[in-house]
């Protein structure tokens, strides 16, 4: 009996069984049982890098027929089956020059960039569809600001909000203006409660969702640049907390979510906007380190990002960050609103916008009626602007800043 059990155990732990299980998983995937292969890719310790790459290539070879509600990009049916059980993640990722390159940013569906402090920008990165086929590790995760929360609030009821602390009046001395207190706002919204949708390392979230990685880059960096996070682990915890696609009260996250309009690629020939360049703070000592250039790639009909005079890449993939749509959103900026020199942006209201897509530019406006309402974009004739299917990058600049293109 013991010998029989040993033979069975050896069979199930053998390399041969691993390979067979891989193809069984792929078969199940093609017939709609997507979790089998995704779980396998995530957890199988004996699969080599080349085998995993081969399996993912087969997944990528499936027809992409399903539209992502966030940016209109098409994915496979198995991927849709996964994201339909989830809700978006809104994660704070920093852009300090010493923290570059970031990890996982290329998997975001939508990104918002604005100055967080002292001319240094930070990203609110929205993950939903593009972070399905693998466990995306993001870094460096940093603290929240109120204007990022305003944009995150557009992504349905109680999105998973990931960050490390945030602007607040910690000492109670009034050093942070009330309008700039991010953690108080999260509490007011009902996000920051025990086991809520606010995933903060300084509150109730730790390993395996968040952890410090001092060796992520090839050189030492300050501790504040070392926080990593696993999106898979965050989704596992969200499931335990009752924040899947459907909340415990039966409501779905997207009941009040409004998708933008999307169009297929329609590249302009010849391209009229081949290069976009701007600075966030013209008079900042570090303005060159945070200056952005987007260069149009005609072959891919997309814009490639440069930051601080260098190609801006994703450390995990090595890819240069890109976007199908680059939106310059001009907003009223208030600087040094308190002794901590916090910044505020007007997120609710209206303003001017430049929408770059298909190698062309549309001069338009933006409107946002309330914190939870979707920001909408309109052309000069008042028609709503549709986005080209794919990543959308919002660059939030102070009203009056110059943009060269």
URCORMO-V57513 format. One record per residue. RES is the residue in three letters. PHI is phi as a letter, one per 30 degrees, with the letter a starting at -180 (none if undefined). Layout:
BEGIN
RES:PHI ; RES:PHI
END
This chain:
BEGIN
UNK:none ; UNK:d ; UNK:d ; UNK:d ; UNK:d ; UNK:d ; UNK:d ; UNK:d ; UNK:d ; UNK:d ; UNK:d ; UNK:d ; UNK:c ; UNK:d ; UNK:d ; UNK:e ; UNK:d ; UNK:e ; UNK:d ; UNK:d ; UNK:d ; UNK:d ; UNK:d ; UNK:d ; UNK:d ; UNK:d ; UNK:d ; UNK:d ; UNK:d ; UNK:d ; UNK:c ; UNK:j ; UNK:d ; UNK:d ; UNK:d ; UNK:e ; UNK:d ; UNK:d ; UNK:d ; UNK:d ; UNK:d ; UNK:d ; UNK:c ; UNK:d ; UNK:d ; UNK:d ; UNK:d ; UNK:d ; UNK:d ; UNK:d ; UNK:d ; UNK:d ; UNK:d ; UNK:d ; UNK:d ; UNK:d ; UNK:d ; UNK:d ; UNK:d ; UNK:d ; UNK:d ; UNK:d ; UNK:d ; UNK:c ; UNK:b ; UNK:c ; UNK:d ; UNK:d ; UNK:d ; UNK:d ; UNK:b ; UNK:i ; UNK:d ; UNK:c ; UNK:b ; UNK:d ; UNK:d ; UNK:e ; UNK:d ; UNK:d ; UNK:e ; UNK:d ; UNK:d ; UNK:d ; UNK:c ; UNK:b ; UNK:b ; UNK:d ; UNK:c ; UNK:c ; UNK:b ; UNK:d ; UNK:b ; UNK:d ; UNK:b ; UNK:e ; UNK:e ; UNK:d ; UNK:c ; UNK:d ; UNK:d ; UNK:d ; UNK:c ; UNK:i ; UNK:d ; UNK:d ; UNK:c ; UNK:d ; UNK:d ; UNK:b ; UNK:b ; UNK:c ; UNK:b ; UNK:a ; UNK:d ; UNK:c ; UNK:a ; UNK:h ; UNK:i ; UNK:c ; UNK:d ; UNK:b ; UNK:c ; UNK:c ; UNK:c ; UNK:c ; UNK:c ; UNK:a ; UNK:d ; UNK:d ; UNK:c ; UNK:c ; UNK:d ; UNK:a ; UNK:d ; UNK:d ; UNK:c ; UNK:c ; UNK:a ; UNK:d ; UNK:d ; UNK:b ; UNK:d ; UNK:c ; UNK:b ; UNK:d ; UNK:d ; UNK:d ; UNK:d ; UNK:d ; UNK:d ; UNK:d ; UNK:d ; UNK:d ; UNK:c ; UNK:i ; UNK:d ; UNK:h ; UNK:d ; UNK:d ; UNK:c ; UNK:c ; UNK:a ; UNK:b ; UNK:i ; UNK:l ; UNK:e ; UNK:a ; UNK:c ; UNK:e ; UNK:d ; UNK:i ; UNK:c ; UNK:i ; UNK:d ; UNK:c ; UNK:e ; UNK:e ; UNK:d ; UNK:c ; UNK:d ; UNK:d ; UNK:d ; UNK:d ; UNK:d ; UNK:d ; UNK:d ; UNK:d ; UNK:d ; UNK:i ; UNK:d ; UNK:c ; UNK:b ; UNK:e ; UNK:i ; UNK:c ; UNK:d ; UNK:d ; UNK:c ; UNK:b ; UNK:d ; UNK:d ; UNK:b ; UNK:b ; UNK:b ; UNK:b ; UNK:d ; UNK:c ; UNK:d ; UNK:c ; UNK:a ; UNK:d ; UNK:b ; UNK:d ; UNK:c ; UNK:d ; UNK:c ; UNK:c ; UNK:a ; UNK:d ; UNK:b ; UNK:d ; UNK:e ; UNK:d ; UNK:c ; UNK:c ; UNK:d ; UNK:c ; UNK:a ; UNK:c ; UNK:d ; UNK:d ; UNK:d ; UNK:d ; UNK:d ; UNK:d ; UNK:d ; UNK:d ; UNK:d ; UNK:d ; UNK:d ; UNK:i ; UNK:c ; UNK:c ; UNK:d ; UNK:c ; UNK:d ; UNK:d ; UNK:d ; UNK:j ; UNK:d ; UNK:c ; UNK:d ; UNK:c ; UNK:e ; UNK:c ; UNK:d ; UNK:c ; UNK:d ; UNK:d ; UNK:d ; UNK:b ; UNK:b ; UNK:d ; UNK:e ; UNK:b ; UNK:e ; UNK:d ; UNK:b ; UNK:d ; UNK:d ; UNK:c ; UNK:b ; UNK:d ; UNK:b ; UNK:c ; UNK:b ; UNK:a ; UNK:b ; UNK:d ; UNK:b ; UNK:d ; UNK:c ; UNK:d ; UNK:d ; UNK:c ; UNK:e ; UNK:d ; UNK:d ; UNK:c ; UNK:d ; UNK:c ; UNK:b ; UNK:c ; UNK:c ; UNK:d ; UNK:c ; UNK:d ; UNK:d ; UNK:c ; UNK:h ; UNK:a ; UNK:c ; UNK:c ; UNK:c ; UNK:b ; UNK:b ; UNK:i ; UNK:i ; UNK:b ; UNK:d ; UNK:c ; UNK:c ; UNK:c ; UNK:d ; UNK:d ; UNK:c ; UNK:i ; UNK:d ; UNK:d ; UNK:d ; UNK:b ; UNK:a ; UNK:d ; UNK:b ; UNK:c ; UNK:c ; UNK:d ; UNK:c ; UNK:d ; UNK:b ; UNK:d ; UNK:c ; UNK:c ; UNK:c ; UNK:h ; UNK:d ; UNK:a ; UNK:d ; UNK:d ; UNK:h ; UNK:d ; UNK:c ; UNK:b ; UNK:b ; UNK:d ; UNK:c ; UNK:c ; UNK:k ; UNK:a ; UNK:a ; UNK:d ; UNK:a ; UNK:b ; UNK:c ; UNK:c ; UNK:a ; UNK:h ; UNK:i ; UNK:b ; UNK:b ; UNK:c ; UNK:d ; UNK:b ; UNK:b ; UNK:b ; UNK:b ; UNK:b ; UNK:d ; UNK:a ; UNK:e ; UNK:d ; UNK:d ; UNK:d ; UNK:d ; UNK:c ; UNK:b ; UNK:b ; UNK:d ; UNK:d ; UNK:c ; UNK:i ; UNK:d ; UNK:d ; UNK:d ; UNK:c ; UNK:c ; UNK:d ; UNK:e ; UNK:k ; UNK:e ; UNK:c ; UNK:b ; UNK:c ; UNK:c ; UNK:c ; UNK:c ; UNK:d ; UNK:e ; UNK:j ; UNK:d ; UNK:c ; UNK:b ; UNK:c ; UNK:a
END
